[in-house]
Amino acid sequence: MKLSDLLVDPAKLGSFSPPRHAKTLNHRLWPRHENPSDIEVIHGFLGHGGGADPHFHAVSDQMVYMLSGELKIFGIEDSVVMHPGQFIFIPKGLEHRVEVVSHAGANIIVMYMPRLSEADILPAKNLQAAEF
């Protein structure tokens, strides 16, 4: 197996915007279509004023690593502002919403276990858009 066959260049990948997200552009880094996997890795860019509506995942745990910019993540009990180099684990079932804080937007690496399906981006039942 050659390493050059395994290298992923996000600039050469198709992009997508997930449901319940605004001003978000994602590139799926792993798995590639020919490789089944129990984990999904995404590079995401969220533009200023973008983010995610209140939602939760019933099946997948979510992990976010901040590359650049700042995000504010709201939950039922509190909120956090993420800065470059920080990591957060959002377990399945935890309602959350996301707002971009920085004017230049935010670059993140997002991981889901197991791989996220669009049917697993469910509207929040208790968290509202203006909770905080």
OpenMM code with the backbone's topology and positions (N, CA, C; nanometers):
from openmm import Vec3, app, unit

residues = "MET LYS LEU SER ASP LEU LEU VAL ASP PRO ALA LYS LEU GLY SER PHE SER PRO PRO ARG HIS ALA LYS THR LEU ASN HIS ARG LEU TRP PRO ARG HIS GLU ASN PRO SER ASP ILE GLU VAL ILE HIS GLY PHE LEU GLY HIS GLY GLY GLY ALA ASP PRO HIS PHE HIS ALA VAL SER ASP GLN MET VAL TYR MET LEU SER GLY GLU LEU LYS ILE PHE GLY ILE GLU ASP SER VAL VAL MET HIS PRO GLY GLN PHE ILE PHE ILE PRO LYS GLY LEU GLU HIS ARG VAL GLU VAL VAL SER HIS ALA GLY ALA ASN ILE ILE VAL MET TYR MET PRO ARG LEU SER GLU ALA ASP ILE LEU PRO ALA LYS ASN LEU GLN ALA ALA GLU PHE".split()
positions = [
    Vec3(0.0846, -0.1181, 0.0000),
    Vec3(0.0000, 0.0000, 0.0000),
    Vec3(0.0888, 0.1241, 0.0000),
    Vec3(0.0567, 0.2170, -0.0897),
    Vec3(0.1345, 0.3402, -0.1010),
    Vec3(0.0702, 0.4520, -0.0186),
    Vec3(0.1528, 0.5272, 0.0533),
    Vec3(0.1028, 0.6415, 0.1294),
    Vec3(0.0375, 0.7445, 0.0386),
    Vec3(0.0903, 0.7602, -0.0817),
    Vec3(0.0351, 0.8595, -0.1743),
    Vec3(-0.1094, 0.8281, -0.2117),
    Vec3(-0.1497, 0.7019, -0.2031),
    Vec3(-0.2891, 0.6647, -0.2299),
    Vec3(-0.3804, 0.6973, -0.1117),
    Vec3(-0.3221, 0.7214, 0.0037),
    Vec3(-0.3994, 0.7470, 0.1252),
    Vec3(-0.4064, 0.8943, 0.1629),
    Vec3(-0.3270, 0.9762, 0.0964),
    Vec3(-0.3254, 1.1198, 0.1254),
    Vec3(-0.4556, 1.1840, 0.0778),
    Vec3(-0.5160, 1.2667, 0.1633),
    Vec3(-0.6423, 1.3328, 0.1311),
    Vec3(-0.6182, 1.4830, 0.1205),
    Vec3(-0.6535, 1.5415, 0.0081),
    Vec3(-0.6423, 1.6857, -0.0139),
    Vec3(-0.7832, 1.7440, -0.0149),
    Vec3(-0.8237, 1.8164, 0.0920),
    Vec3(-0.9595, 1.8704, 0.0987),
    Vec3(-0.9974, 1.9560, -0.0222),
    Vec3(-0.8979, 2.0229, -0.0833),
    Vec3(-0.9269, 2.1079, -0.1991),
    Vec3(-0.9776, 2.0268, -0.3180),
    Vec3(-0.9504, 1.8970, -0.3186),
    Vec3(-0.9926, 1.8112, -0.4292),
    Vec3(-1.1203, 1.7329, -0.3976),
    Vec3(-1.1760, 1.7559, -0.2795),
    Vec3(-1.2960, 1.6843, -0.2378),
    Vec3(-1.4211, 1.7664, -0.2654),
    Vec3(-1.5314, 1.7000, -0.2809),
    Vec3(-1.6593, 1.7684, -0.2888),
    Vec3(-1.6960, 1.8247, -0.1529),
    Vec3(-1.7736, 1.9292, -0.1508),
    Vec3(-1.8139, 1.9914, -0.0251),
    Vec3(-1.9641, 1.9752, -0.0051),
    Vec3(-2.0066, 1.9936, 0.1193),
    Vec3(-2.1490, 1.9862, 0.1504),
    Vec3(-2.1791, 2.0736, 0.2712),
    Vec3(-2.3046, 2.1121, 0.2826),
    Vec3(-2.3517, 2.1863, 0.3988),
    Vec3(-2.4540, 2.0986, 0.4701),
    Vec3(-2.4304, 2.0650, 0.5967),
    Vec3(-2.5215, 1.9735, 0.6659),
    Vec3(-2.6552, 2.0387, 0.6979),
    Vec3(-2.7600, 1.9567, 0.7157),
    Vec3(-2.8906, 2.0108, 0.7557),
    Vec3(-2.8807, 2.0843, 0.8888),
    Vec3(-2.9632, 2.1842, 0.9082),
    Vec3(-2.9723, 2.2647, 1.0302),
    Vec3(-2.8468, 2.3460, 1.0581),
    Vec3(-2.7663, 2.3709, 0.9552),
    Vec3(-2.6453, 2.4521, 0.9666),
    Vec3(-2.6510, 2.5660, 0.8650),
    Vec3(-2.5980, 2.6824, 0.9030),
    Vec3(-2.5932, 2.7979, 0.8131),
    Vec3(-2.4482, 2.8398, 0.7918),
    Vec3(-2.4179, 2.8828, 0.6708),
    Vec3(-2.2844, 2.9315, 0.6345),
    Vec3(-2.1761, 2.8301, 0.6716),
    Vec3(-2.2047, 2.7028, 0.6471),
    Vec3(-2.1134, 2.5942, 0.6804),
    Vec3(-2.0757, 2.5186, 0.5545),
    Vec3(-1.9467, 2.4967, 0.5369),
    Vec3(-1.8960, 2.4214, 0.4219),
    Vec3(-1.8052, 2.3105, 0.4747),
    Vec3(-1.8432, 2.1864, 0.4501),
    Vec3(-1.7694, 2.0715, 0.5014),
    Vec3(-1.7038, 1.9922, 0.3898),
    Vec3(-1.5919, 1.9290, 0.4242),
    Vec3(-1.5242, 1.8324, 0.3376),
    Vec3(-1.5033, 1.7047, 0.4192),
    Vec3(-1.5536, 1.5936, 0.3694),
    Vec3(-1.5380, 1.4663, 0.4396),
    Vec3(-1.3978, 1.4124, 0.4127),
    Vec3(-1.3148, 1.4067, 0.5170),
    Vec3(-1.1782, 1.3580, 0.5044),
    Vec3(-1.1710, 1.2057, 0.5136),
    Vec3(-1.2570, 1.1482, 0.5992),
    Vec3(-1.2598, 1.0037, 0.6176),
    Vec3(-1.3986, 0.9634, 0.6631),
    Vec3(-1.4565, 0.8577, 0.6201),
    Vec3(-1.3978, 0.7633, 0.5259),
    Vec3(-1.4147, 0.8104, 0.3831),
    Vec3(-1.3247, 0.7676, 0.3008),
    Vec3(-1.3453, 0.7870, 0.1580),
    Vec3(-1.4501, 0.6852, 0.1172),
    Vec3(-1.5170, 0.7094, 0.0071),
    Vec3(-1.6317, 0.6269, -0.0317),
    Vec3(-1.6009, 0.4784, -0.0382),
    Vec3(-1.4806, 0.4432, -0.0775),
    Vec3(-1.4488, 0.3015, -0.0922),
    Vec3(-1.4097, 0.2353, 0.0396),
    Vec3(-1.4002, 0.3129, 0.1484),
    Vec3(-1.3577, 0.2584, 0.2764),
    Vec3(-1.4696, 0.2678, 0.3794),
    Vec3(-1.5301, 0.1566, 0.4185),
    Vec3(-1.6274, 0.1629, 0.5284),
    Vec3(-1.5549, 0.1948, 0.6592),
    Vec3(-1.6230, 0.2617, 0.7499),
    Vec3(-1.5580, 0.3015, 0.8742),
    Vec3(-1.6618, 0.3261, 0.9825),
    Vec3(-1.6210, 0.3081, 1.1077),
    Vec3(-1.7074, 0.3391, 1.2211),
    Vec3(-1.6836, 0.4802, 1.2730),
    Vec3(-1.5939, 0.5544, 1.2089),
    Vec3(-1.5652, 0.6922, 1.2467),
    Vec3(-1.5682, 0.7782, 1.1216),
    Vec3(-1.6127, 0.9019, 1.1387),
    Vec3(-1.6147, 0.9978, 1.0278),
    Vec3(-1.5351, 1.1197, 1.0710),
    Vec3(-1.4521, 1.1724, 0.9812),
    Vec3(-1.3707, 1.2904, 1.0094),
    Vec3(-1.3996, 1.3945, 0.9020),
    Vec3(-1.4316, 1.5157, 0.9469),
    Vec3(-1.4721, 1.6237, 0.8567),
    Vec3(-1.3901, 1.7478, 0.8862),
    Vec3(-1.3484, 1.8183, 0.7808),
    Vec3(-1.2941, 1.9535, 0.7968),
    Vec3(-1.4093, 2.0480, 0.7651),
    Vec3(-1.4389, 2.1369, 0.8583),
    Vec3(-1.5493, 2.2297, 0.8391),
    Vec3(-1.5040, 2.3738, 0.8475),
    Vec3(-1.5646, 2.4576, 0.7643),
    Vec3(-1.5478, 2.6022, 0.7757),
    Vec3(-1.6851, 2.6618, 0.7997),
    Vec3(-1.6968, 2.7415, 0.9042),
    Vec3(-1.8205, 2.8104, 0.9368),
    Vec3(-1.7951, 2.9596, 0.9215),
    Vec3(-1.8697, 3.0238, 0.8344),
    Vec3(-1.8537, 3.1656, 0.8105),
    Vec3(-1.9132, 3.2499, 0.9217),
    Vec3(-1.8682, 3.3751, 0.9297),
    Vec3(-1.9193, 3.4682, 1.0307),
    Vec3(-2.0715, 3.4758, 1.0195),
    Vec3(-2.1384, 3.4657, 1.1327),
    Vec3(-2.2843, 3.4672, 1.1350),
    Vec3(-2.3453, 3.3296, 1.1121),
    Vec3(-2.2618, 3.2311, 1.0897),
    Vec3(-2.3107, 3.0953, 1.0665),
    Vec3(-2.3140, 3.0151, 1.1949),
    Vec3(-2.3506, 2.8897, 1.1790),
    Vec3(-2.3540, 2.8003, 1.2935),
    Vec3(-2.4545, 2.6902, 1.2714),
    Vec3(-2.5022, 2.6344, 1.3814),
    Vec3(-2.5967, 2.5230, 1.3767),
    Vec3(-2.7168, 2.5541, 1.4649),
    Vec3(-2.8354, 2.5290, 1.4109),
    Vec3(-2.9581, 2.5430, 1.4881),
    Vec3(-2.9580, 2.4421, 1.6033),
    Vec3(-3.0424, 2.4631, 1.7050),
    Vec3(-3.0494, 2.3677, 1.8150),
    Vec3(-3.0827, 2.2270, 1.7629),
    Vec3(-2.9981, 2.1306, 1.7993),
    Vec3(-3.0172, 1.9933, 1.7530),
    Vec3(-2.9462, 1.8962, 1.8459),
    Vec3(-2.9635, 1.7682, 1.8181),
    Vec3(-2.8894, 1.6637, 1.8890),
    Vec3(-2.8728, 1.5457, 1.7958),
    Vec3(-2.7874, 1.4529, 1.8363),
    Vec3(-2.7637, 1.3305, 1.7608),
    Vec3(-2.8033, 1.2137, 1.8505),
    Vec3(-2.8932, 1.1285, 1.8036),
    Vec3(-2.9411, 1.0156, 1.8829),
    Vec3(-2.8458, 0.8973, 1.8771),
    Vec3(-2.7664, 0.8885, 1.7714),
    Vec3(-2.6821, 0.7712, 1.7494),
    Vec3(-2.5337, 0.8031, 1.7637),
    Vec3(-2.4893, 0.9168, 1.7145),
    Vec3(-2.3457, 0.9472, 1.7048),
    Vec3(-2.2972, 1.0405, 1.8148),
    Vec3(-2.1799, 1.0075, 1.8716),
    Vec3(-2.1062, 1.1016, 1.9553),
    Vec3(-2.0309, 1.1961, 1.8618),
    Vec3(-2.0147, 1.3214, 1.9033),
    Vec3(-1.9478, 1.4225, 1.8214),
    Vec3(-1.8284, 1.4787, 1.8969),
    Vec3(-1.7180, 1.4984, 1.8253),
    Vec3(-1.5986, 1.5588, 1.8822),
    Vec3(-1.5551, 1.6722, 1.7903),
    Vec3(-1.5180, 1.7859, 1.8476),
    Vec3(-1.4784, 1.9031, 1.7690),
    Vec3(-1.3424, 1.9514, 1.8176),
    Vec3(-1.2513, 1.9735, 1.7236),
    Vec3(-1.1200, 2.0312, 1.7521),
    Vec3(-1.1098, 2.1634, 1.6765),
    Vec3(-1.0805, 2.2730, 1.7471),
    Vec3(-1.0722, 2.4065, 1.6872),
    Vec3(-0.9362, 2.4288, 1.6223),
    Vec3(-0.9374, 2.4612, 1.4950),
    Vec3(-0.8146, 2.4968, 1.4240),
    Vec3(-0.7916, 2.6470, 1.4264),
    Vec3(-0.8962, 2.7246, 1.3944),
    Vec3(-0.8851, 2.8712, 1.3949),
    Vec3(-1.0221, 2.9314, 1.4192),
    Vec3(-1.0226, 3.0554, 1.4656),
    Vec3(-1.1475, 3.1246, 1.4939),
    Vec3(-1.2011, 3.0882, 1.6310),
    Vec3(-1.3264, 3.1261, 1.6549),
    Vec3(-1.3920, 3.0973, 1.7813),
    Vec3(-1.5363, 3.0576, 1.7566),
    Vec3(-1.5810, 2.9572, 1.8302),
    Vec3(-1.7198, 2.9117, 1.8272),
    Vec3(-1.7775, 2.9202, 1.9670),
    Vec3(-1.9042, 2.9555, 1.9760),
    Vec3(-1.9753, 2.9461, 2.1031),
    Vec3(-2.0739, 2.8311, 2.0887),
    Vec3(-2.0633, 2.7355, 2.1807),
    Vec3(-2.1513, 2.6195, 2.1791),
    Vec3(-2.2422, 2.6293, 2.3005),
    Vec3(-2.3723, 2.6258, 2.2740),
    Vec3(-2.4734, 2.6388, 2.3780),
    Vec3(-2.5322, 2.5015, 2.4094),
    Vec3(-2.5525, 2.4749, 2.5366),
    Vec3(-2.6227, 2.3558, 2.5821),
    Vec3(-2.7398, 2.3982, 2.6683),
    Vec3(-2.8065, 2.3031, 2.7284),
    Vec3(-2.9208, 2.3325, 2.8160),
    Vec3(-2.8756, 2.4066, 2.9417),
    Vec3(-2.7639, 2.3630, 3.0018),
    Vec3(-2.7216, 2.4166, 3.1312),
    Vec3(-2.6211, 2.5305, 3.1220),
    Vec3(-2.5442, 2.5379, 3.0141),
    Vec3(-2.4428, 2.6424, 3.0039),
    Vec3(-2.3944, 2.6538, 2.8608),
    Vec3(-2.2915, 2.7345, 2.8407),
    Vec3(-2.2311, 2.7506, 2.7085),
    Vec3(-2.0796, 2.7623, 2.7261),
    Vec3(-2.0069, 2.7351, 2.6174),
    Vec3(-1.8617, 2.7491, 2.6176),
    Vec3(-1.8202, 2.8195, 2.4900),
    Vec3(-1.7092, 2.8934, 2.4983),
    Vec3(-1.6479, 2.9513, 2.3796),
    Vec3(-1.5214, 2.8712, 2.3518),
    Vec3(-1.5124, 2.8167, 2.2311),
    Vec3(-1.3955, 2.7379, 2.1929),
    Vec3(-1.2951, 2.8239, 2.1186),
    Vec3(-1.1670, 2.8058, 2.1537),
    Vec3(-1.0554, 2.8778, 2.0932),
    Vec3(-0.9635, 2.7776, 2.0227),
    Vec3(-0.8774, 2.8250, 1.9317),
    Vec3(-0.7865, 2.7337, 1.8617),
    Vec3(-0.7083, 2.6439, 1.9585),
    Vec3(-0.7006, 2.5176, 1.9222),
    Vec3(-0.6299, 2.4199, 2.0029),
    Vec3(-0.7167, 2.3490, 2.1048),
    Vec3(-0.8413, 2.3937, 2.1219),
    Vec3(-0.9290, 2.3292, 2.2191),
    Vec3(-1.0124, 2.2196, 2.1525),
    Vec3(-1.0575, 2.1255, 2.2359),
    Vec3(-1.1317, 2.0078, 2.1927),
    Vec3(-1.2540, 1.9923, 2.2824),
    Vec3(-1.3663, 1.9499, 2.2244),
    Vec3(-1.4848, 1.9205, 2.3048),
    Vec3(-1.5474, 1.7903, 2.2575),
    Vec3(-1.5980, 1.7142, 2.3521),
    Vec3(-1.6712, 1.5907, 2.3257),
    Vec3(-1.8180, 1.6179, 2.3548),
    Vec3(-1.9052, 1.5950, 2.2559),
    Vec3(-2.0497, 1.6147, 2.2723),
    Vec3(-2.1160, 1.4779, 2.2582),
    Vec3(-2.1579, 1.4180, 2.3712),
    Vec3(-2.2149, 1.2829, 2.3630),
    Vec3(-2.3508, 1.2827, 2.2936),
    Vec3(-2.3824, 1.1685, 2.2342),
    Vec3(-2.5133, 1.1546, 2.1707),
    Vec3(-2.6213, 1.1891, 2.2722),
    Vec3(-2.7278, 1.2537, 2.2232),
    Vec3(-2.8391, 1.2931, 2.3081),
    Vec3(-2.8275, 1.4315, 2.3687),
    Vec3(-2.7085, 1.4919, 2.3690),
    Vec3(-2.6905, 1.6246, 2.4282),
    Vec3(-2.7329, 1.7324, 2.3281),
    Vec3(-2.8364, 1.8063, 2.3621),
    Vec3(-2.8835, 1.9139, 2.2744),
    Vec3(-2.7817, 2.0270, 2.2759),
    Vec3(-2.7556, 2.0819, 2.1561),
    Vec3(-2.6584, 2.1906, 2.1447),
    Vec3(-2.6887, 2.2744, 2.0212),
    Vec3(-2.6370, 2.3946, 2.0235),
    Vec3(-2.6387, 2.4809, 1.9053),
    Vec3(-2.5062, 2.5531, 1.9005),
    Vec3(-2.4703, 2.6027, 1.7810),
    Vec3(-2.3373, 2.6594, 1.7601),
    Vec3(-2.3507, 2.7953, 1.6926),
    Vec3(-2.2719, 2.8927, 1.7393),
    Vec3(-2.2618, 3.0240, 1.6754),
    Vec3(-2.1148, 3.0556, 1.6518),
    Vec3(-2.0858, 3.1145, 1.5372),
    Vec3(-1.9492, 3.1603, 1.5092),
    Vec3(-1.9310, 3.2946, 1.5789),
    Vec3(-1.8267, 3.3057, 1.6593),
    Vec3(-1.7983, 3.4282, 1.7337),
    Vec3(-1.7011, 3.5172, 1.6565),
    Vec3(-1.6041, 3.4581, 1.5907),
    Vec3(-1.4981, 3.5349, 1.5247),
    Vec3(-1.5434, 3.5889, 1.3890),
    Vec3(-1.4962, 3.7098, 1.3552),
    Vec3(-1.5343, 3.7744, 1.2290),
    Vec3(-1.4804, 3.7017, 1.1064),
    Vec3(-1.3685, 3.6342, 1.1211),
    Vec3(-1.3083, 3.5636, 1.0076),
    Vec3(-1.3649, 3.4233, 0.9896),
    Vec3(-1.4621, 3.3847, 1.0716),
    Vec3(-1.5162, 3.2504, 1.0637),
    Vec3(-1.4348, 3.1548, 1.1494),
    Vec3(-1.4589, 3.0259, 1.1312),
    Vec3(-1.3917, 2.9242, 1.2127),
    Vec3(-1.3627, 2.8004, 1.1292),
    Vec3(-1.2448, 2.7447, 1.1490),
    Vec3(-1.2055, 2.6177, 1.0889),
    Vec3(-1.2000, 2.5129, 1.1985),
    Vec3(-1.2634, 2.3981, 1.1725),
    Vec3(-1.2700, 2.2931, 1.2727),
    Vec3(-1.2477, 2.1565, 1.2090),
    Vec3(-1.2084, 2.0630, 1.2927),
    Vec3(-1.2104, 1.9219, 1.2570),
    Vec3(-1.3202, 1.8597, 1.3434),
    Vec3(-1.4140, 1.7908, 1.2791),
    Vec3(-1.5248, 1.7270, 1.3493),
    Vec3(-1.5153, 1.5769, 1.3262),
    Vec3(-1.5335, 1.5013, 1.4336),
    Vec3(-1.5324, 1.3561, 1.4249),
    Vec3(-1.6627, 1.3028, 1.4823),
    Vec3(-1.7181, 1.2024, 1.4173),
    Vec3(-1.8393, 1.1360, 1.4646),
    Vec3(-1.8122, 0.9872, 1.4796),
    Vec3(-1.8643, 0.9295, 1.5881),
    Vec3(-1.8579, 0.7855, 1.6083),
    Vec3(-1.9949, 0.7393, 1.6543),
    Vec3(-2.0638, 0.6504, 1.5833),
    Vec3(-2.0302, 0.6059, 1.4486),
    Vec3(-2.0549, 0.7177, 1.3479),
    Vec3(-2.0259, 0.6880, 1.2236),
    Vec3(-2.0435, 0.7842, 1.1142),
    Vec3(-2.1831, 0.8456, 1.1213),
    Vec3(-2.1910, 0.9775, 1.1039),
    Vec3(-2.3162, 1.0510, 1.1140),
    Vec3(-2.3993, 1.0347, 0.9873),
    Vec3(-2.5293, 1.0163, 1.0057),
    Vec3(-2.6214, 1.0189, 0.8924),
    Vec3(-2.7060, 1.1454, 0.9034),
    Vec3(-2.7572, 1.1949, 0.7907),
    Vec3(-2.8409, 1.3159, 0.7940),
    Vec3(-2.9639, 1.2947, 0.8805),
    Vec3(-3.0115, 1.1716, 0.8911),
    Vec3(-3.1284, 1.1417, 0.9736),
    Vec3(-3.0970, 1.1537, 1.1225),
    Vec3(-2.9689, 1.1657, 1.1587),
    Vec3(-2.9283, 1.1769, 1.2985),
    Vec3(-2.8960, 1.3207, 1.3388),
    Vec3(-2.9418, 1.4178, 1.2610),
    Vec3(-2.9316, 1.5589, 1.2977),
    Vec3(-3.0745, 1.6014, 1.3300),
    Vec3(-3.1135, 1.5818, 1.4546),
    Vec3(-3.2525, 1.5940, 1.4972),
    Vec3(-3.2781, 1.7281, 1.5662),
    Vec3(-3.3959, 1.7877, 1.5451),
    Vec3(-3.4250, 1.9152, 1.6105),
    Vec3(-3.4298, 1.8994, 1.7624),
    Vec3(-3.3745, 1.9972, 1.8330),
    Vec3(-3.3748, 1.9944, 1.9788),
    Vec3(-3.5173, 2.0015, 2.0306),
    Vec3(-3.5410, 1.9371, 2.1427),
    Vec3(-3.6735, 1.9374, 2.2048),
    Vec3(-3.6837, 2.0435, 2.3135),
    Vec3(-3.5709, 2.0749, 2.3794),
    Vec3(-3.5708, 2.1660, 2.4929),
    Vec3(-3.4888, 2.2925, 2.4730),
    Vec3(-3.3832, 2.2840, 2.3946),
    Vec3(-3.2953, 2.3984, 2.3727),
    Vec3(-3.3535, 2.4862, 2.2627),
    Vec3(-3.3651, 2.6141, 2.2905),
    Vec3(-3.4197, 2.7083, 2.1940),
    Vec3(-3.3088, 2.7915, 2.1315),
    Vec3(-3.3372, 2.8560, 2.0209),
    Vec3(-3.2369, 2.9351, 1.9490),
    Vec3(-3.1838, 3.0508, 2.0333),
    Vec3(-3.2640, 3.1084, 2.1201),
    Vec3(-3.2208, 3.2237, 2.1999),
    Vec3(-3.2126, 3.1884, 2.3483),
    Vec3(-3.1635, 3.0690, 2.3794),
    Vec3(-3.1588, 3.0215, 2.5175),
    Vec3(-3.0685, 3.1076, 2.6060),
    Vec3(-2.9580, 3.1620, 2.5477),
    Vec3(-2.8633, 3.2398, 2.6272),
    Vec3(-2.8514, 3.3801, 2.5715),
] * unit.nanometer
topology = app.Topology()
chain = topology.addChain("A")
for resn in residues:
    res = topology.addResidue(resn, chain)
    for name in ("N", "CA", "C"):
        topology.addAtom(name, app.Element.getBySymbol(name[0]), res)
